[in-house]
């Protein structure tokens, strides 16, 4: 797992990244559209930062506490040796989030599975309508939610 702040900054700087463009349109995970999707995306990415800071107090990576160089503190990995579903973190194996594979039929890293499961749960737990009353573009008919034009 790389520092999530760096991952987010690289995405923002990469203007050709269609993934960040889609974040303002549709969410395949929840089925929501428009600004509801943007809210969910911010919450999802923020959870990556929460995870990083849980693993690395103060957000500071200390290489001597990570003998397998997978960006998870060794003692944290031991505490998370079983995350359910017969999988868990293991000191000595590269569980790095960036080893995650999104292609169907291929195995993702434990780090990828753990983080994405947790971050997607945050998306589902949100009350996506919480800020509708503050949204100047809110469509009370819910036809063009979060957009001022037809899709």
C-alpha positions in Angstrom: 0.0 0.0 0.0 1.4 3.3 -0.9 0.6 6.5 1.0 -3.0 7.2 -0.1 -2.5 10.9 -0.1 0.0 10.4 -2.9 -2.3 8.1 -4.8 -5.1 10.7 -4.7 -2.8 13.5 -5.8 -1.6 11.5 -8.7 -5.2 10.8 -9.8 -6.1 14.5 -9.6 -3.0 15.6 -11.6 -3.7 13.0 -14.3 -6.2 14.8 -16.4 -6.6 11.8 -18.7 -7.8 9.6 -15.8 -11.4 8.8 -16.8 -11.9 7.1 -13.4 -12.0 10.4 -11.6 -14.3 11.8 -14.3 -16.7 8.9 -13.7 -16.7 9.7 -10.0 -19.0 12.6 -10.7 -21.3 10.5 -12.8 -22.1 6.9 -11.7 -21.1 4.6 -8.9 -21.2 0.9 -10.0 -20.9 -0.1 -6.3 -24.1 1.6 -5.0 -26.0 2.4 -8.2 -26.1 6.1 -7.3 -25.6 9.0 -9.7 -24.4 12.6 -9.7 -23.3 14.3 -6.6 -24.4 11.4 -4.5 -21.6 9.4 -6.3 -19.1 12.2 -5.7 -19.9 12.2 -2.0 -19.4 8.4 -1.9 -16.1 8.6 -3.8 -14.7 11.2 -1.3 -15.8 9.0 1.6 -14.2 5.9 0.0 -10.9 7.6 -0.7 -10.9 9.2 2.7 -11.2 5.7 4.3 -8.0 4.7 2.6 -6.4 7.6 4.5 -8.0 6.4 7.8 -6.6 2.9 7.2 -3.1 4.3 6.4 -3.2 6.4 9.7 -4.4 3.3 11.7 -1.5 1.3 10.3 1.1 4.2 10.6 0.2 6.4 13.6 0.7 10.0 12.6 0.7 8.9 8.9 4.5 8.3 8.9 5.8 5.2 7.3 8.7 3.5 9.3 10.6 1.0 7.1 12.1 -0.8 10.1 8.6 -1.8 11.2 7.8 -3.3 7.8 10.3 -6.1 7.1 8.4 -7.4 4.0 8.2 -4.0 2.4 4.4 -4.2 1.7 3.6 -0.9 3.5 1.8 -2.7 6.4 3.4 -2.6 9.8 4.5 -6.1 10.8 2.7 -6.1 14.2 -0.4 -4.8 12.5 -0.2 -7.7 10.0 0.0 -10.2 12.8 -3.1 -8.7 14.4 -4.9 -9.0 11.1 -3.7 -12.5 10.2 -7.4 -13.5 9.7 -9.7 -11.0 8.1 -12.3 -13.5 7.2 -13.0 -15.7 4.2 -9.9 -17.8 4.9 -7.6 -14.9 4.1 -5.4 -12.7 6.2 -2.2 -10.7 6.3 1.1 -12.4 6.6 4.5 -11.0 7.6 7.0 -12.2 4.9 4.5 -12.1 2.0 3.9 -8.9 0.0 0.4 -8.0 0.8 0.7 -4.5 -0.7 -2.5 -2.9 -1.8 -1.0 -2.1 -5.2 -0.6 -5.8 -5.9 -4.3 -5.9 -6.2 -5.6 -7.2 -9.5 -9.0 -5.9 -10.8 -9.1 -8.3 -13.7 -11.8 -11.1 -13.4 -10.5 -14.5 -12.5 -7.2 -13.3 -11.0 -6.4 -13.2 -7.3 -6.1 -9.8 -5.6 -3.7 -9.1 -2.8 -4.9 -9.4 0.8 -4.2 -5.6 1.1 -6.4 -4.9 -1.8 -9.2 -7.1 -0.7 -9.1 -5.7 2.9 -9.0 -2.1 1.9 -11.5 -2.2 -0.9 -14.0 -4.2 1.2 -13.7 -1.7 4.0 -13.9 1.4 1.7 -16.8 0.0 -0.2 -18.6 -0.7 3.0 -18.2 3.0 3.9 -19.9 3.9 0.6 -22.9 1.7 1.4 -23.1 3.0 5.0 -23.4 6.6 3.9 -26.7 8.4 3.8 -26.1 9.8 0.3 -29.0 12.3 0.6 -27.6 13.9 3.7 -26.5 17.1 1.9 -29.3 17.4 -0.7 -30.7 20.5 1.0 -27.3 22.2 0.6 -26.8 21.2 -3.1 -27.7 24.0 -5.5 -28.1 21.5 -8.3 -30.4 19.0 -6.4 -33.2 17.8 -8.6 -36.3 17.3 -6.5 -37.7 15.1 -9.3 -34.6 12.9 -9.1 -34.5 12.7 -12.9 -31.2 14.4 -13.4 -29.7 14.0 -10.0 -26.6 16.1 -9.4 -26.6 17.4 -13.0 -28.1 20.5 -14.6 -28.5 18.7 -17.9 -30.1 15.4 -19.2 -27.8 12.4 -19.5 
